[in-house]
Amino acid sequence: MFKVGDVLDLDISSTGSSGEGVGRIGDFVTFVPGALSGERVRVSLETVKRTYARSRLLEVLSPSPDRRDPPCPLFGCCGGCQLQHADYPLQLSMKRRVVQDAMRRIGGFEDPPVEPCEMSPLQWGYRNKAIVPVRSQGRGWGMGFYRPFSHEVVPLRSCPVMSDEINRVMGLIRDFLEPRIRGGLLSPYREGDRPSGSLREVVVRHGMRTGELLVSLVMRQDPRGRLLSDLEGLFRLLEGLGVVGLSVFRNRRDANFVWDGDFAWGIGRDRMWEVLGGMRLSYDVTSFFQVNTHQAERMFQHVVDLLDETGARDVLELYSGVGSLTGMIAAGGRRVVAVEEWPSAVEGLRENLQVNGIHGVTPLLGAAEDVLGDLGGDFQAVVLDPPRGGCHPEVIRAMVDAAVPHVIYVSCNPATLARDLMLLSQGGYVLRRVRPFDMFPQTCHVECVTLMSRVKK
């Protein structure tokens, strides 16, 4: 019926979970990046399947009153942001609807108690972390983020959702790399059946409240010879921008996970400091830390408030990371068992507890699904913040079997969150609260904090 290259005029009826406008012709669905609900648009079909297509927006025929001009010139080409063209209040309402839809469609909750989405204190310049691919492309190279639905890098000089400090550091690193790649001292990574090249990613972490930064170059080979002396010189330049440590992380695997390897070289410090919830927190470049420091503080305070509501004093925390939430939970005198599988994060957790004089916390190294079966204790609440993939089924099963009265689940993926909440619901828990937090303004992503309580029999 339709083919690639067809030009259609469409009415956009809704917005998909990835921030794309959704248009329909009968049962045929077309996803249109950059289109907003209620608009009439002209599109060109780019990928056509039997029941759906992805399209390129050619013209907005009838714009939404909530449309705005994206401030980033790369919007639409770069896949990092999806919602710069939508007014911020619309972004918040869209994210709430995404959560509601996931809870109904995937979780099976008929009338989920989803609260309004909490706005971020910063809508621009909020990101404290950048992982930027470096790729060989044609006869040149690119350092930037991927185009939507591809691994083609869109070169960038700066990004409006990154902190100014990260942008300054990234600009200096790009200037450092250019002559060395052109001269053959460094080779950018080339993906494919026969991967080649050395430099894969540039990673920058920023302590928004301390001004400290860490930088790591992810490479497939060890740095040698002249490159080592050049990297030392780079560090001296970066020190003037607040960088406290520069490292090379060796990752020889040709997969998407960045931190699959070990450190090959470093200069300066291997950890940086941040302040969150009144605590000084130390972490290394590989450790998980929420990308929006100011919003994370608000979200963690909401978790503490929920614990206050439940009256829980003995808490099991899963996927604890370096302890940014752990410390806030324990600061109220609660006893916490904190489980984390990333070794450097557990090391950071122990140091952070000591530095802040926080007692009553027992850190445990191990995967949540492996540790839970051996844990005793009479926990009154479980607090968990798993990766995007959600919980291992054994984790859900163990919580249900232990009949912990309350579960507070923090998630950055409404789909896997809804799936796991459905399993908890089947195990005797009732969904009491869902509060979305806009941790990622200008993007389609949303964080949630949910409270489930066990039904008393």
ABEGO torsion letter per residue (X at the ends): XBBBGBBBBBBBABBBAAGBBBBBBEABBBBBBGBBBGBBBBBBBABBBAABBBBBBABBABBBAABBBBABAABGABAABAAAABBAAAAAAAAAAAAAAAAAAAAGBABBBBBBBBBBABABGABABBBBBBBBBEABBBBEBBBBGBABBBBBABBAABBAAAAAAAAAAAAAAAAAAAAGABBBBBBEABBBEABABBBBBBBAAAGBBBBBBBBABBBBEAAAAAAAAAAAAAAAAGBABBBBBBBABBBABAABEBBABBBEBABBBBBBGGBBBBBBAABBBBABAAAAAAAAAAAAAAAAAAGBABBBBBGAEAGAAAAAAAAAGBBBBBBBABAAAAAAAAAAAAAAGBBGBBBBBEBAAAAAAABBEBBABBBBBBBAAEBBAAAAAAAAAAGBABBBBBBABAAAAAAAAAAAAAAGBBBABBBBBBABBGBABBBBBBBBBBBBX
